[in-house]
Amino acid sequence: MNSTPAAGRRRARIAVLGSTNMDLVAYTRVAPGLGETVTGESFRTVAGGKGANQAVAAALAGGDVTMIGAVGDDDFGPRLRSVLDGAGVRTEALRTVDGASGTAHIVVDGEGHNAIVVVPGANASVTSLSAADERAVAAADALLLQLELPLEGVLAGLRAARAHGVRTVLTPAPARPLPDELLSLVDLLVPNEHEAAALTGRQDPRDAVHALLGRVPEVVVTLGARGCLYARRGAEPLAVPARRVRAVDTTAAGDTFVGALAVALGEGRPPADALAWATAASALSVERHGASSSMPGRAAIDRLAASAP
């Protein structure tokens, strides 16, 4: 499933602590407003959850990936595990708990924009790490986290990573106020522009980046069709443009970006190269429907990244 890194680059080892959901996706020409009913054009069930999405994206991009989290003992649980296994993600640390798996209820309109309601289900049980979970974190180059798990679980993962010298990459979604201790354990924060504004109260991405660098050492703000903005303390911000593509579904674009970025950084690429490669991966993902089903493999990312903008 995965192609290997180029000569001279070792395979990136990625652990993901996060949500695993079944996405229930309705496609419609125009999304309904409050109190409105519209007729949809199609419906799909697709494995998702921000954690599982990032794990699949990283594995398809060539990483050696371990997923830490939980699914339910319902019909969705085995299906979610099978999708991760099929993408090459290690699932020994993905526990099965009593009750329902997490679900995400998604409406996608004719322009590819989406609205999402997440029901946590089994994800709500991940409030701490087992000894095996901590060993998986310690063996990684980077730990990817999001906010679809309880904050206690996110903090446990961040503390374990810091204790073992593992780089932490947090996607602060869904956006919420975050305690100082949590952010003090984050090495790289990757919000979209709306999440960056929610965290800082500043609408301009450059102003938001400046504010966030007071709390974390590195930030990437993703800007959709405008690319991304990267900054680290003591250096000038770097703007990376997006690739021009026809978007049909943006559901997992951000997760594809983060998974590919973690792989590129884990292989030792300079930030500018890693960001351009991750931007190519994200562009490819919006050209297809679904979350995990839309994510590109390494060869496709390499081809687009190598082509003229």
C-alpha positions in Angstrom: 0.0 0.0 0.0 2.8 2.4 0.9 5.6 3.4 -1.3 9.0 4.0 0.3 10.8 7.3 1.0 13.4 8.5 -1.4 17.0 7.4 -0.9 18.6 8.9 2.1 15.3 9.4 4.0 14.2 7.0 6.6 10.5 6.1 7.1 8.8 8.4 9.5 7.3 6.8 12.6 4.0 8.4 13.5 1.6 7.8 16.5 -1.9 9.2 16.3 -4.0 9.6 19.5 -7.5 10.6 18.3 -11.0 9.8 17.3 -12.3 7.1 15.0 -15.7 7.7 13.6 -18.1 6.4 10.9 -18.9 9.4 8.7 -22.6 9.4 7.6 -22.4 11.7 4.5 -25.4 13.3 2.7 -24.6 15.1 -0.6 -27.1 17.8 -1.7 -27.0 20.6 -4.2 -27.8 23.2 -1.5 -27.4 22.6 2.2 -30.5 23.1 4.3 -31.0 26.1 6.6 -32.4 25.9 10.1 -35.9 24.4 9.9 -35.5 23.6 6.2 -35.8 20.2 4.5 -34.0 19.6 1.2 -33.7 16.5 -1.1 -30.3 14.9 -1.2 -28.6 13.5 -4.2 -26.6 10.6 -2.6 -25.5 9.1 0.7 -22.4 7.3 1.8 -20.9 5.8 5.0 -17.1 6.4 5.1 -14.6 5.7 7.8 -13.5 9.0 9.4 -12.8 10.8 12.6 -10.0 13.3 12.7 -7.6 10.9 14.4 -8.3 8.0 12.0 -8.2 10.4 9.0 -4.7 11.7 10.0 -3.5 8.1 10.6 -4.7 6.9 7.2 -3.3 10.0 5.5 0.1 9.5 7.1 0.2 5.8 6.3 -0.8 6.4 2.6 1.9 9.1 2.4 4.5 6.5 3.5 4.6 6.7 7.3 4.9 3.8 9.8 1.7 4.7 11.7 0.1 3.5 14.9 -3.5 4.5 15.9 -4.4 4.9 19.6 -8.0 5.3 20.4 -11.3 3.4 20.7 -14.2 2.0 18.7 -17.5 0.5 19.9 -18.7 -3.1 19.9 -21.4 -2.1 17.3 -21.5 -2.9 13.6 -19.3 0.1 12.8 -16.4 -1.0 15.1 -15.0 -3.8 12.9 -15.6 -1.8 9.7 -13.5 1.1 11.1 -10.7 -1.2 12.2 -10.7 -2.9 8.8 -10.3 0.4 7.0 -7.3 1.4 9.1 -5.8 -2.1 8.7 -6.3 -1.8 4.9 -4.4 1.5 4.8 -1.5 0.0 6.6 -2.2 1.6 10.0 -1.2 -0.5 13.1 -4.3 -1.0 15.2 -3.0 -3.0 18.2 -3.6 0.1 20.4 -7.1 0.7 19.1 -9.3 -0.6 21.9 -12.9 -1.9 21.6 -15.3 -0.7 24.3 -18.9 -1.4 25.1 -21.5 0.8 23.2 -21.6 2.8 20.0 -18.6 3.8 17.9 -18.2 7.5 17.2 -20.2 9.0 14.3 -20.0 12.2 12.3 -23.1 13.4 10.4 -22.0 15.4 7.4 -23.8 17.5 4.8 -21.8 18.3 1.6 -23.2 20.9 -0.8 -22.7 21.3 -4.5 -19.6 23.5 -4.0 -17.9 20.9 -1.8 -18.5 22.8 1.4 -19.5 20.8 4.5 -21.3 21.1 7.8 -20.6 18.4 10.5 -22.1 17.2 13.7 -19.9 14.7 15.7 -21.3 12.3 18.2 -18.3 11.0 20.2 -19.5 7.5 21.2 -16.5 5.3 22.1 -14.1 8.2 21.7 -15.4 9.6 25.0 -13.8 6.6 26.8 -10.2 7.7 25.9 -9.3 9.7 29.0 -5.9 8.1 29.8 -3.1 6.0 28.2 -2.3 2.4 29.0 1.2 1.2 29.4 1.0 -0.2 25.8 -0.3 3.2 24.5 2.7 5.0 26.1 5.1 2.6 24.6 3.6 3.3 21.1 4.1 7.0 21.8 7.6 6.6 23.0 8.6 4.7 19.8 7.3 7.5 17.5 9.0 10.5 15.9 5.8 12.5 16.3 2.5 12.2 18.1 -0.5 13.7 16.3 -3.5 14.8 18.4 -6.8 16.6 17.9 -9.7 17.6 20.1 -12.4 15.0 19.4 -11.2 13.1 22.5 -11.7 14.2 26.1 -9.1 16.8 27.1 -7.9 14.5 29.8 -6.9 12.0 27.1 -5.2 14.7 25.0 -3.3 15.9 28.0 -2.2 12.4 28.9 -0.8 11.9 25.4 1.0 15.2 25.4 2.6 14.5 28.7 3.7 11.1 27.6 5.2 12.5 24.4 7.1 15.2 26.3 8.4 12.7 28.8 9.9 10.6 25.9 11.1 13.5 23.8 8.5 12.9 21.0 7.4 15.9 18.9 3.8 16.8 19.3 1.5 18.1 16.6 -2.0 19.3 17.7 -4.9 20.1 15.4 -7.2 22.3 17.7 -10.5 21.1 16.2 -13.2 21.3 17.1 -12.1 24.8 18.4 -12.4 25.4 22.1 -10.6 27.3 24.8 -7.4 25.5 25.7 -5.6 25.5 29.1 -2.1 26.9 29.2 -0.7 23.5 30.4 -2.0 21.8 27.3 -0.5 24.3 24.8 2.8 24.4 26.7 3.2 20.7 25.7 2.5 21.4 22.0 5.5 21.7 19.6 3.6 22.4 16.4 0.0 23.7 16.3 -2.0 23.3 13.1 -5.3 25.3 13.2 -7.3 26.4 10.2 -8.0 30.1 10.0 -11.3 29.9 11.9 -9.7 27.9 14.7 -6.8 30.3 14.9 -9.3 33.2 15.2 -11.2 31.3 17.9 -8.0 30.7 19.9 -6.7 34.3 19.7 -9.7 36.6 18.9 -7.8 37.9 15.9 -9.3 37.5 12.4 -6.2 38.2 10.3 -4.2 35.0 10.1 -0.9 36.8 10.4 -2.1 38.5 13.6 -3.3 35.2 14.9 0.0 33.5 14.1 1.9 36.2 16.0 -0.4 35.7 19.0 -0.1 31.9 18.9 3.7 32.0 18.9 3.4 33.4 22.4 2.0 30.1 23.4 3.6 27.5 21.1 7.0 27.4 19.3 5.7 26.6 15.8 2.3 27.3 14.0 0.8 26.4 10.6 -2.5 28.1 9.8 -4.2 26.3 6.9 -6.1 28.7 4.6 -8.1 26.4 2.3 -7.8 27.5 -1.3 -5.2 30.2 -0.2 -2.7 27.6 1.0 -1.1 27.9 4.4 0.9 30.2 6.6 3.8 28.8 8.7 5.8 30.5 11.4 8.2 29.7 14.2 9.7 31.8 16.9 12.5 34.0 15.7 11.9 33.6 12.0 9.8 35.4 9.3 6.4 33.8 8.4 6.3 31.6 5.3 3.3 31.6 3.0 2.8 28.5 0.9 0.2 28.8 -1.9 -2.4 26.1 -2.6 -2.6 24.0 -5.8 -5.4 24.9 -8.1 -7.9 22.0 -8.2 -11.6 21.5 -8.6 -12.9 20.8 -5.1 -15.8 18.4 -4.8 -15.5 17.6 -1.1 -13.3 19.3 1.4 -14.2 17.0 4.4 -10.7 15.7 5.2 -8.4 18.2 3.5 -7.0 19.5 6.7 -6.4 16.0 8.1 -4.7 14.9 4.9 -2.5 18.0 5.2 -1.5 17.2 8.7 -0.8 13.5 8.1 1.4 14.2 5.0 3.1 17.1 6.9 4.0 14.8 9.8 5.5 12.2 7.4 7.5 14.9 5.5 8.9 16.4 8.7 9.6 12.9 10.1 11.7 12.2 7.0 13.8 15.2 7.8 12.6 17.6 5.0 13.0 21.3 5.5 9.8 23.1 6.6 9.3 24.8 3.2 9.6 21.5 1.3 7.4 19.6 3.8 4.7 22.2 3.6 4.6 22.2 -0.2 4.4 18.4 -0.2 1.6 18.4 2.3 -0.3 21.1 0.3 -0.1 18.9 -2.7 -1.6 16.0 -0.7 -4.4 18.2 0.6 -5.2 19.4 -3.0 -5.5 15.8 -4.2 -7.9 14.9 -1.4 -10.5 17.6 -2.2 -10.9 16.2 -5.8 -12.6 13.1 -4.5 -15.6 12.4 -2.2 -15.3 11.2 1.4 -12.7 11.4 4.2 -10.3 8.4 4.3 -11.5 7.3 0.9 -10.3 10.6 -0.7 -6.7 10.5 0.5 -3.9 10.1 -2.0 -1.0 7.7 -1.9 2.7 8.7 -1.9 3.3 8.3 -5.6 0.4 10.7 -6.5 1.6 13.3 -4.0 5.1 13.1 -5.4 3.8 13.6 -8.9 1.8 16.7 -8.1 4.5 18.2 -5.8 7.1 17.8 -8.6 4.9 19.4 -11.2 4.8 23.1 -12.0 2.3 25.0 -9.9 
